[in-house]
Amino acid sequence: MARRSARPGSSAPWELCGVLAATSLLAGLLCAWSVLTPAYRPPDEAQHLSTALRLATGGGYPPHGQALMDPAVLASYRWVGYTGPRVQLTPRPPALAEPPSMASLRAPGLPRPATSVDQMTQHPPGYYALLAAAITGLGLDGASPQAMILVLRLLSAALLLPVPLLCFLAARRLGLPPQVGVVAAFLPAAWVQFTHIGASINNGTLTVLASSLAVVLLLPIAQGDVRARRALAAGGAVTLALLTKGFGLALLPTVAVAYVGAVRAVGVRRALPSAVMAAAAILPGTSWWLFNIVRYGQLQPSRPPGTAWSKGLADLAGWAGTFLDFLAWTMWGALGSQEGRPPRLLYIATTVLLVVLLGVGSWILRRQPVEVILLHSVWLGPLAIITYGSVREFLITGAVRGAQGRYLQVAVVSMAVLALAPLVRTRLALILGPVVATLVGAGGLVFGLWLFWGTSAGAGRFESLTSWWPGATVVVGLAAVTIAGAAVLGAVALVRLLPARPPAASTEPAAPRARAL
């Protein structure tokens, strides 16, 4: 299908407006979640902060199992109202009106909270080095616990802001119409679990950014762009993912798929030098994992090698149902420490819809088989890692663990493009895309406000929020204005981008763009 816009030659400004609107919507939702989520309630947030603080204060990066929680983080629990998961917060008591600095909570001579193991050093140090630099550069160790947490949350959230643009670029690289690319840019904002986790201190944000960059850089390689700078940039993005989290390993098959496409497009002789350069750029990222194999005999140490099984393979039938249920739930709406659980029908139906859309999108893009395989590999790889880890844990302990659907957020670009490719067939869905994304994203915020902030209604919940987070009123107000404005601008941009007449009967995407992204 040839790409046509309402005003030939004038679509680029409206494409830009649409992508900016999608980015603004995501930014507004992330800002709102940064104060809506109580401190330390997202998964392992206290441990992520402890690891970054240890690096920033000269404590190094101990081997897995030997790192202890930073005492300032443990001492800060009472100052931020953290008493554990599944506790609704009430307005802060007057006695806690003026919290001390994190540095003073670590000062010698103070009573020490009971120490506990910080397991985050099982991960590579990339994300924590970034946060440690921010803590040092901004002098955050001298700030209150609330200020430190909020600044680092916003820094982590900022890592996700390029994602809407990357969704748009991936869609355009596949030859989809610009309006489909704009709607794809809005999809991350409609993923409530994505915005909720993205506004916390969590190494997943840098992993998502690196993986998304890798996808957008590998797609042109699969289509025959074997320039040196493209290979080195793609390899660098994969290295960044590898030095951040284990799911970077799932990108290695994706690189292989990209170069299979390159060989098909330009032949072995032209593709081989590019593949060598990409491999050289990836090599530094493998150093952490090779070291683990040499030292621990495992890619990522967790349990001693050869731990005995307490279950047999026949018991996996009982594991499967619970695993799939937890995977779907934690992919869409497990807020806080898996506290928020939407109706089961809702998250299961959403998962089924996504699978159907991925299938339809793959059919629409069937003339680009290598690109489709590449996009699917970005989520199938992490899913394989999650499944293997959960099966291993079940066979050893009998418990169903590790079924974290949020880990599939590394494939947000792939899922956005494949799931929204069917929109080439409907004009109404294109126009409603920004509005639906806004309503879903805002609905998640309402659910979070109800879940976390006290039992009183309306203003009482907001009073609780603002008492624990100084400046929350300003942040929420700016977020609300940004969210509303982004929805309007996005809808206007899509109306301007739609063809003047309905598309022709053929709904196949145009040929991929020949020029570089």
N, C-alpha and C positions, 0 to 999 in steps of 0.2 A: 504494500500500500504506500503510495507516494505521500510524503508528509506535506500537508498544506496548512496554512494558517489563515485566519480571517483577513489579514492584511499582509500579502506577500512582501517579504523583505523587512517587515517590522516586528517579527515575533521575538527577536533576541531580547529587547528591553522587557517584554512581558515574561519571558522565561526567567530572566534575572529577578524580576519582581516576585515571581512565584517561589523561586528558591529562597530568596531573602525572607519572604513571609513564612515559609516552612521552617527556616532556621530561627526566626524570631519566636514562632510558636513553641519550638522545642526549648529555646532559651527561657521563655516565660515559665513553662512547666517545670523545668529543672530548678529554676530559682524558687518557685513555690514549694517544691518538694524539699529543697535544702533546709527550709525552716519548718515544714509541716511534719517531717519525720523526727521524732525525738532522738536525742543524742545516743549513740551507740546501739540503736535498735536495728539498723540494717545488718545483714550477715557479716560477722567478724569485723565490724567497724573499729571496735576498740583495739583489736589485734593489729589491723592495718595501721592505725595511728601509732601504736606502740613501736612497730617495726621502723616506721619513718622517723619517729623521735629518737630511737636508739642510734640510727645512722647520723642524725643531725647533731646529737650531743656526744659523739665520739665513742659510742658503745659497740660499733662494728656490726658485723653480720654473722652471728654464731651459726654453727652447723645446726641442721634440723634436730629438734628435740632438746637443744641446750640453751635456747633463748628464753629469757623470762620476761614477763610483762613489765613495761616501764612503770615504776612506782607512781609517777605523776598521773598516768592514765588511771591506774587503780584508785588513787586518792581523789581523782576528779569525779568519780561516779556520783557522790552525794551532791556535788555542786551543779550537776547537770540533770539531776532527778532520775538517774538510772538506777533502778533496783532490780532489774532483770526484765526479760521479755514478758509480753502479755499483761502489762500493767498500764492502765489508763492514768494519765498524768492530771493532777489538779494544779491550781495556781501555786506558784512557788512560795514557800513560807518566808516571812520577813527576815528570819535569821539568816537566810541564804541570799540576801539581796546583793551583796558585794563579793563575788567570788575572787579568790586569789589567782595569781598567775600560775601557769603550769610549772615554771621554774621553781617557784616557792614551794609548790607541792612536792618537789623532788629534793628540797633542801635537807642537808644532814641534820639529824637530831629529831626530825619529826617521826611520829609513830608510823610504822610501815604496815600497809595492808598486806594480807597474806599473798605471797607470790604465786604465780601460776605460769604454766608454759605458754609461750607465744609461738604457735605453730607456723606462722607466716614465712619463716625462713626456709620452708620447703619450696617456696616460689623463688624465681630469679629476682634480682634486686632492682630491675629497671624502674618500676613504678615508685618504689620507696626512695630511690635516689632522687627522683624528680621532686617528691614531696619534701625530702630532707633539704634540698636546695631552696625550696620555697620557705620552709621553716627558718632556715638560717638567713636567707636574704631579706625576709620580711620581719625578722625578729619575733616570730610568733611564740617562741618559748616564753617570752615575757608577757604574753597576752593571757586573758582568761581562758578557761577551757571552752566556753561557748564561742568566743571569738576565733580561737584556733580551729575548732571543728568546722565552723561556718565557712571560714576562708578556704580551708582545704577541701571542703565539699564543693564550693563554687569552682575551685581550680580543677577538681576532677570532672565536674560537669562541663567545664569549658572544653575539655578534650573531645567531647561528643558533638560539638557544634559543627564541625565539617561534615558530619554524617549525612545530613540532607543533601548537600551539594554532591557528595559521592554517590548517593542513590540516583540523583538526576543524571550525573555523568555516565554511570553504568547503563542506565536505560537508553540514553542517546547513543552510546557505543554499540548497543545491540540493534539500533535502527528503529527503536520505538518512537512514536510521535512525541513532540516536546511536552504536550499536555499530560501524557502518561508519565513522563519523567518528573513533572512538577508534582503530580499526585503521589508518586513514589517517594518524593522528598518529604511529604507530609506523614508518611506511614510511621516513622520512628516516634513521632509525637503521640500517635494513637496507641502505642504499646505501653500500657500503664506500668508494667513491671520494668520496662526499659528506662522510663523516666524516673521511677522511684529509686531503683538501684543506681542509676547514673548520677543522681544528686547526693550520693554518699561517698565516704572515703572507701574506695574499693578498687583493687587493681584491674578489675574488669573493664573500666573505662578506657585505659590505655590499650588494653588488648583489643577492644572493639575498634578503636581508632586505627591501630596498626593493621588489623585484619581487613578492615574496610578499604584502607589505602591499598593493601596488597591486591584485593579483588579488582579494583579499578585499574591498577597498573598491569595486572596479568591478563585482563581481557584483550587489550590490544596485541599483546604478545601472541595469544592464541589465534589472532587474526592475521599474524604475519609481521607485526612491527617488532623487528629484532634489533633495533638500534641499541647501542651500548648504554646510553643514559637510561633507557627504559628498563633494561635488564638490571642495571645497578640500583635503580630506584625501587624496583619490585623486590629485589633481594634485600635491600635495606629495610623495607617495610616488614618483610618476613622476619628478619633478624630482630627488629624492635619487638615483634610479637613473641618471639622465642625467649627474649630476655625479660619478658613481663609475666608470662603465665604458660602453663603446660599446653594450653589449647593452641599455642603457636605451632606445635608439632603437627597439628592437623592440616596446616597449610602446605606442608612438604608435598603431599600427593597433589594438591592443587597446582603447585608449580610444575610438577611433572605433566599434568593434563595440559597446562598452557603450552608447554613446549612440544607436546604431541601435535597440538593445533598448529604451532609454528612450523613444524616439519611438513605438515600437510600443505601449508600455505606457501612456503618459500623453499622447501627442500632442506635436506640434512646439512649441506655445506654452508648455507647461510645461517641456519638456526644454531648450529653447534657452537660458534664463538659466543653468541649471546647466552646460551645455556651455561657455558663455562663461567662467564662473567657473573651471571645470576648466582651460580653456586658459590663463587668466591665471596660474593656479598652476603650470602646466607651463612657461610662458615663461622663467622664470629658468634652468631646466635646459637650455634650448636654446642659451643664450648661448655656452657653450664650443664647441659644434659649429658655430654660425654664425661664430664667430671663426676657426675652422680653415678654413672655406670661403673667408672673405675673405682670410686671410693665406697659406694654403697651396694653396688650390684643391681641397682634399680634406676630407672629414669627419674622418678620422683619418690624419695624415701617416705614411706608411711608406716608400713609394718615390716618386721624382719623377713627377709626372703625365706621362702619355704614354710611359711606359717601353715599349720595343719588345718584342714577343712573340718567343720562340724556338721556340714550338710552335704548331701549328694546331689548329683546333677538332676536326679528325678524330682528334687524339691523345687527346682526353678519354676515349675508351673505355678506354684503359689507366690513366687516372687514377682512374676510378670505383671499380674493385674495391679498390685500395689505400686510397682515401679511406674507403670504407664499413667496411673492416676496422679501420682506425685509429680511426674514429669510435666503433665499438662497443667496442673495447678500452679507449680512453681515457675512455669513459663509466663503465666499471664497475671496472677494476682496474689502472690504470697508476700504480702507487705510485712515490713519489719522482720522480726525473727520468725518468719513463717506464721504470722499471727492472723493476717487477713485471709480469709478463704471465701471467695465468691461462691454462689451456688454451683454445684457440680455440673449441672446441665449447661451452665454458661461457659465454663472453661473447656468442657469437653466439646461442645458445639463449635467453639472458636477454633479449637485444634483441628477438628474435622474439616471445617471450612478452609483453614489454611492449607491442609493437605490437598484438598480438592483444587484450590486455586493454584498451588504449585504444579499440580498435574496439568491443568488447563494451560497455564502459562508455558510449561515445557512443550506442550503440543503446538502452541502458537509460534514458538521459537524453534520448531523442529528443524528448520533449514540451517540452523547454527548448532549442530549437535555437540561440538567440542565446547562451545561457550556454555551450553546448558549443563553439560556434565561438570564443567568447572564450577558453575554457580551452585550446583547441588553438593559438590564435594565440600564446600565451605561449611555446610551444616551437618552433613553426614559424618564427616570426620570427628567433630566434637561429640556428636551423638554416640559414635562408636566408643570413644574414650569414656564417656559417662556410663554407658552400658557395661563396658568391661569392668570399670571400677566398682559399680554397684553389684555386679554378679560376684566379683571377687570378695567384696565385703560380706555379702550374704552367705557365701559358701563357708567363710571363716567364722562369722559371728551369728548368722541366722537372722540378722536385722537388715531391713531394706533401707539403705542409705545412699547418698550420692546422687539421688534422682533430682537434679537441679536443672529445670528447664531454662532458667535464666542464663546458663552457660551458652545456650544457643544464640544469645545476643551477638556473638561474634559474627554471625551470618546475617545481620540485619540488612545489609545492602543486597545480598543475594535473594533473601526472602522478599524484600520490597519489590525488586524488579520482576521476579518470577510470579509472585502473587498478583501483581497489578498489571502484568502484560495483558490479561483478558479485557482490561478497560478500553482497548482499542475498539471494542464492539459496542460501547455504550457512551452516549454523551451525558446523560443525567448523572451517572456515577462520577464522571470527571468533574462536573460542576459542584457536586456535593462533597467531594473529597475533603477539602479544607474544613468545611463545616462539621462533617462527621468526625474528623480527627480532633477538632477542638472540643466537641461534645464528649467524646470518649475520654480525652485527656483530662478535661475538667471534671468529668464524673469520677475519675480516679482520685482526684484531689478531694472531692467531697467525701468519698469513702474513707480516705486517709484521715481527714479531719474528724469524722465520726469515730473511727477506730481508735485513734491515739489520744485524743485530747478531752478526757473527762466524760462524765455521764450527763452533764447538763446540756441543754439544747442551744443551738445557734450561737449567740454572742458569748455565752459561758465558755464554750469550747475555744473560741478565738481568744478570749481573755487568758485562758490557760496557756495557749501557744505563745502569746506576746509576753507573758510573764517569765517564761523560761528562755525565750530568745529575744534579747534586746535588739531593736531594729526590725523585728519581724513585720510590723505594720507597714513600714516603708517597702520592704521586699515584696510582700504579698500584694500591695497596691500596685507597684510597678509591674509585677508579673501579670496581674489581672488586665491592666491596660495593654500590655504587650500581647497577651493571648487573644484578646478581642480584636485588636488591630490586625494581627497576623491573619486571623480567619477571614476578615473582610478583604484584605489585600490579596490573599490567596484566591478567594472566589472570583474577584474581579479579574485577576491575571488569567485564570483559566477560561473565563468567558471570552476574554480577548484572544486567547490562543485557539479556541475551538474553530474548526473549519466553518466557513459561511454556509455550507450545505452538508448534509450527512455524508459520511464517507461512502465510497463506492462499495460494491458487494464484497470485494476482496478485503480481508482484514489482516493480511500478512504484513509483518513489519517491513520497513524499507531495508535495503541493504545496509550493512554496517558502515559507519562513517569511515572514509579513507584517511582523513587527516587525524593527527594525534589529538588526544583529549587535552 
